[in-house]
Amino acid sequence: MTPNIVRQIIFFIPQFVKALHFLFEDFPDFVRRGGISIETHFQYKPVGHNDNNNNFLFRTTIQSDADIINLLPEPDLFPAEADWYKLYEEKYQIHREYVNKVFHKLDGIYTVNWVVSAVLSFMPFIFFGKRIMNIWLLIIFWAIMTYLFRRYFLRHFFKLVIFLIKFWLKKDYGRLRL
C-alpha cells in the first residue's frame, strides 16, 4: 500500500463512524420531523434609541425532501450604522458555520452509501474470485457492479431504510406525522 492510500483510509474511518452515528442517532429524528431548522439569534440596539434591544434571527430550514429555506433579517434595516453591518456579518458567519456542520452530517449519508455499495459490489469477488483469473476482468466486473448498484438498487435501498425508520418511529411514537 502506498502512503497516500493509508492516509485516505485513516481519514475515512472517523468520517464513516460519524456518518453511522448520524444515521442511527439523528437521521430518524430528521425524518420524523420532516427536516431540521438552524437558528442564530442576536440583538441590536440602534444608536440614539432609548428603547429596548431589537431581536433578530437567521433561520435555515433543511427539509427531508432537500428543500432549503433561508429567513434572514433585512441587511439594510439600519443603513447609516456601521455597527449594524459589522454585527450582521459576524452573526451571519456564525450561522453559516452551523449550517455547514449540518450539511457535513447530511453528507455522511453519502459516505455510508459509498461503503455499502463498495462492500456489495465486492461480494461476487468473495464467491467467484478464484474462478476469475485475470485481474482486469475483476476490475471491470467490480466497476459494472458498482455502477448497477448505484444506478438501480440504491434508490430502493434508501426507500427501504426510510420505510424501516418510519416503521420504527411509528412503533415508538404512536402515529407518525410527516
C-alpha positions in Angstrom: 0.0 0.0 0.0 1.2 3.4 -0.8 1.3 6.1 1.9 -1.4 8.1 0.1 -3.9 5.2 0.4 -3.1 4.7 4.1 -3.7 8.4 4.7 -7.1 8.2 2.9 -8.1 5.1 4.9 -7.1 6.8 8.2 -9.1 9.9 7.2 -12.1 7.9 6.0 -12.6 5.8 9.2 -13.6 8.6 11.6 -15.8 10.1 8.8 -17.5 6.8 8.4 -18.0 6.4 12.2 -19.5 10.0 12.4 -21.8 9.1 9.5 -23.0 6.0 11.2 -23.7 7.9 14.4 -25.7 10.5 12.4 -27.6 7.7 10.5 -28.7 5.9 13.7 -29.0 8.8 16.2 -30.0 12.0 14.3 -31.5 10.7 11.0 -34.6 9.1 12.5 -35.5 12.4 14.2 -34.7 14.3 10.9 -37.2 12.0 9.0 -39.8 12.2 11.8 -39.8 16.0 11.9 -39.5 16.3 8.2 -36.3 18.4 8.4 -34.2 20.4 10.7 -34.1 24.1 11.5 -31.0 26.0 12.4 -31.5 29.4 14.2 -29.0 32.0 15.2 -30.5 34.8 17.4 -29.0 38.2 18.1 -29.9 41.6 19.5 -29.1 45.1 18.3 -29.9 48.4 19.8 -29.8 51.2 17.3 -27.7 54.3 18.1 -29.7 57.1 19.6 -32.7 55.0 20.5 -33.5 54.6 24.2 -35.9 51.7 23.7 -35.1 48.0 24.2 -32.9 45.9 22.0 -34.3 44.6 18.8 -34.3 40.9 18.5 -33.3 39.3 15.1 -32.6 35.8 13.9 -31.2 33.9 11.0 -33.1 30.7 10.3 -32.3 28.0 7.8 -34.7 25.1 7.4 -33.5 22.0 5.6 -36.4 19.7 4.8 -36.1 16.0 4.2 -37.1 16.4 0.6 -34.0 18.6 0.0 -35.8 22.0 0.1 -33.7 24.7 1.9 -35.5 27.8 3.2 -33.5 30.7 4.5 -35.0 33.5 6.5 -32.7 36.5 7.0 -33.1 39.9 8.6 -33.1 42.8 6.2 -29.4 43.8 5.9 -30.3 47.5 5.1 -32.6 47.9 8.2 -30.2 50.5 9.7 -28.3 51.8 6.7 -26.4 54.6 8.5 -24.9 52.4 11.2 -21.6 50.6 10.7 -22.0 48.6 13.9 -25.2 47.0 12.5 -23.3 45.8 9.4 -20.4 44.5 11.5 -22.8 42.6 13.9 -24.8 41.3 11.0 -21.8 39.9 9.2 -20.4 38.4 12.4 -23.7 36.6 13.2 -24.2 35.6 9.6 -20.7 33.9 9.6 -21.6 32.0 12.8 -24.9 30.9 11.3 -23.1 29.7 8.2 -20.8 27.6 10.3 -23.8 25.9 12.0 -25.4 25.3 8.6 -22.2 23.8 7.2 -21.9 21.4 10.2 -25.4 20.1 9.5 -24.6 19.7 5.8 -21.4 17.8 6.7 -23.6 15.5 8.8 -26.0 15.0 6.0 -23.1 14.4 3.6 -22.3 11.4 5.9 -25.3 9.6 4.4 -23.3 9.6 1.1 -20.3 8.1 2.9 -22.4 5.3 4.3 -23.9 4.8 0.8 -20.4 4.6 -0.7 -19.3 2.0 1.8 -22.4 -0.1 1.3 -22.1 0.0 -2.5 -18.4 -0.9 -2.4 -19.0 -3.8 0.0 -21.9 -5.1 -2.0 -20.0 -4.8 -5.2 -17.1 -6.8 -3.8 -19.4 -9.7 -2.8 -19.0 -11.5 -6.2 -15.2 -11.5 -5.7 -15.6 -13.3 -2.5 -17.6 -16.1 -4.1 -16.2 -16.2 -7.6 -12.7 -14.7 -7.2 -10.8 -18.0 -7.6 -12.5 -18.7 -10.9 -11.8 -15.4 -12.5 -8.0 -15.4 -13.1 -7.5 -12.1 -14.9 -7.3 -9.1 -12.7 -8.7 -6.8 -15.4 -11.8 -8.9 -15.6 -12.2 -8.4 -11.8 -11.8 -4.7 -12.1 -14.3 -4.4 -15.0 -16.7 -6.6 -13.2 -16.4 -4.6 -10.0 -16.9 -1.3 -11.9 -20.0 -2.7 -13.6 -21.5 -4.0 -10.3 -20.8 -0.6 -8.6 -22.5 1.2 -11.4 -25.5 -1.1 -11.4 -25.9 -0.9 -7.6 -25.7 2.9 -7.6 -27.9 3.3 -10.6 -30.7 0.8 -9.9 -30.6 -0.6 -6.4 -29.5 2.4 -4.3 -32.8 4.3 -4.6 -34.8 1.3 -3.5 -32.3 0.7 -0.7 -32.8 4.2 0.8 -36.6 3.8 0.4 -36.4 0.7 2.4 -34.2 2.4 5.1 -36.6 5.3 5.3 -39.6 2.9 5.5 -38.0 1.0 8.3 -37.2 4.2 10.2 -40.8 5.4 9.8 -42.0 2.0 11.0 -39.7 2.2 14.0 -40.8 5.7 14.8 -44.5 4.7 14.4 -43.9 1.9 16.9 -42.1 4.2 19.4 -44.0 7.5 19.0 -47.5 6.4 18.1 -48.9 7.9 14.9 -46.2 9.4 12.7 -47.0 12.7 11.0 -44.6 13.8 8.3 
